[in-house]
Each structure stands twice: as C-alpha cells, then as structure tokens.
Amino acid sequence: MHWIALVVLLAVLQYMVFGMMVGRARMRYQVLAPATVGHPQFERLFRVHYNTLELLVAFIPSIWLFGLYLDPRWGAGIGAIFVLGRAVYAFAYIRAPQRREVGAMMSFASVAVLLFGALFGAVRLLWE
C-alpha cells in the first residue's frame, strides 16, 4: 500500500500546486476574493483547480479501496495515470480549453477503473 500512498500524496501535491497557480493568477490579474470570474486566464486556472478537486473526491477513496481489495501495485499504476491525466488536462486547458479532452478522459477513465475495480473487489469478498 506504500505505492498507493505515494500516488495519493502526488495527487494532493499536484492539487496544491494548481491552487498556488490560482493564487498567483488572482494577484496578476487582480481578481479579488471571493470573485471566481475575471480575466480569462484566471478563470482557466481556477477551473483546472476546481475540476481537479471534483475528481479527487472520487479518486482518493477509489484508489485506496482498489489497493485494499484487489492489488496495490495495479492501483498505484492506474492512479499514476490519473495524476498524469490531470497534468495533461491542466496544460491543455490553460492553453486552449477546447483541447482538454485527452487529459480529461485519462483522469475520468482511471477513476472509473479504480471505482469499479474496488466495487468488484468488495462485492467479491461478500461471496467468500
């Protein structure tokens, strides 16, 4: 489960970096809190950060349960795809939001595999 822990920590670190990018953009484009709209570049960074938070809510329990019920090495590998997908998503969205699909699909698909794998593993244990 150490690999799972490492991937989860990398995902949370990535989320924090995205948050720092939003903070810098607030200052650079003078978007004062609590505003969440303003300069288009700020809004892109804000959306990357917020969309990542939305997926972390499903990703974190799914990766832990996948590792617990199925295989922690496979879970960590699939989780690494999530982290990579979020990076691809962020770079694409910041440059041109309409080109975010690849990263978004990498992230969503990895969470779906982890979630359904964990569900399968949990249900399988009920029958043993």
matplotlib code that plots the C-alpha trace (Angstrom):
import matplotlib.pyplot as plt

x = [0.0, 3.1, 2.8, -0.9, 0.1, 2.8, 0.4, -2.3, 0.3, 1.5, -2.2, -2.7, 0.6, -0.5, -3.8, -1.9, 0.3, -2.8, -4.1, -0.9, -1.2, -4.7, -3.4, -0.7, -3.2, -5.5, -2.7, -1.5, -5.0, -6.3, -9.3, -10.0, -11.5, -14.3, -14.6, -14.2, -14.6, -12.5, -9.6, -10.0, -6.6, -7.5, -10.8, -8.9, -6.6, -9.5, -11.4, -8.4, -8.1, -11.8, -12.2, -9.3, -10.9, -14.2, -12.3, -10.2, -13.3, -13.9, -10.2, -8.8, -11.3, -11.4, -7.6, -7.3, -10.1, -8.8, -5.5, -7.1, -9.5, -7.6, -3.9, -2.0, 0.6, -2.1, -4.0, -0.8, -0.2, -3.8, -3.6, -0.4, -2.4, -4.8, -2.0, -0.6, -4.0, -4.6, -1.3, -2.2, -5.6, -4.1, -1.6, -4.2, -7.0, -4.7, -3.6, -6.9, -9.9, -11.4, -8.3, -8.7, -10.4, -7.4, -6.4, -10.0, -10.6, -7.3, -8.4, -12.0, -11.2, -8.6, -11.1, -13.8, -11.5, -10.4, -14.0, -15.5, -12.5, -12.9, -16.6, -15.9, -13.3, -15.6, -18.6, -16.4, -15.4, -19.1, -19.4, -16.3]
y = [0.0, 2.2, 2.8, 3.8, 6.3, 7.8, 8.3, 9.8, 12.2, 13.2, 13.8, 16.1, 17.9, 18.4, 19.9, 22.2, 23.4, 24.1, 26.1, 28.1, 28.9, 30.2, 32.4, 33.8, 34.5, 36.3, 38.7, 39.0, 39.6, 41.5, 39.1, 39.8, 37.1, 35.9, 36.6, 33.5, 35.3, 38.0, 37.6, 34.6, 33.2, 33.3, 31.5, 28.8, 28.2, 28.3, 25.7, 23.4, 23.6, 23.2, 20.3, 18.5, 18.9, 17.4, 14.3, 13.9, 13.3, 10.0, 9.3, 9.1, 6.5, 4.6, 4.1, 3.1, 0.6, -0.8, -1.4, -3.0, -5.3, -6.0, -5.1, -2.1, -2.1, -2.1, 0.6, 2.7, 2.3, 3.3, 6.2, 7.4, 7.6, 9.9, 12.2, 12.3, 12.9, 15.9, 17.4, 16.9, 18.3, 21.4, 22.2, 21.8, 23.7, 26.6, 27.0, 26.2, 24.9, 23.1, 20.8, 19.4, 16.1, 13.8, 14.7, 14.8, 11.3, 9.9, 11.2, 10.1, 6.7, 6.0, 7.0, 4.8, 1.8, 2.3, 2.8, -0.3, -2.4, -1.5, -2.2, -5.6, -6.4, -5.5, -7.5, -10.4, -10.6, -10.8, -14.1, -15.8]
z = [0.0, 0.1, -3.7, -3.2, -0.5, -2.8, -5.7, -3.4, -2.0, -5.5, -6.5, -3.4, -4.1, -7.7, -6.4, -4.1, -7.0, -9.0, -6.1, -5.9, -9.6, -8.9, -6.1, -8.3, -11.1, -8.6, -7.9, -11.5, -13.0, -9.9, -9.3, -5.7, -3.5, -3.3, -7.1, -9.3, -12.6, -14.2, -16.6, -18.9, -17.9, -14.3, -15.0, -16.8, -13.9, -11.4, -13.5, -13.6, -9.8, -9.1, -11.7, -10.0, -6.6, -8.0, -9.2, -6.1, -4.1, -6.1, -6.8, -3.2, -1.8, -5.0, -5.2, -1.5, -1.8, -5.1, -3.5, -0.4, -2.3, -5.5, -6.0, -4.6, -7.5, -10.1, -8.2, -8.0, -11.7, -12.6, -10.1, -11.8, -15.0, -13.1, -12.0, -15.5, -16.9, -14.6, -15.8, -19.5, -18.7, -17.0, -19.7, -22.4, -20.6, -19.7, -23.4, -25.2, -23.2, -26.2, -26.3, -22.8, -23.8, -23.7, -20.2, -19.0, -20.4, -18.9, -15.5, -15.7, -17.1, -14.4, -11.6, -13.2, -13.4, -9.8, -8.6, -10.4, -9.5, -5.8, -6.0, -7.7, -5.0, -2.2, -3.6, -4.3, -0.7, 0.3, -1.5, 0.1]

ax = plt.figure().add_subplot(projection="3d")
ax.plot(x, y, z, "-o")
ax.set_aspect("equal")
plt.show()
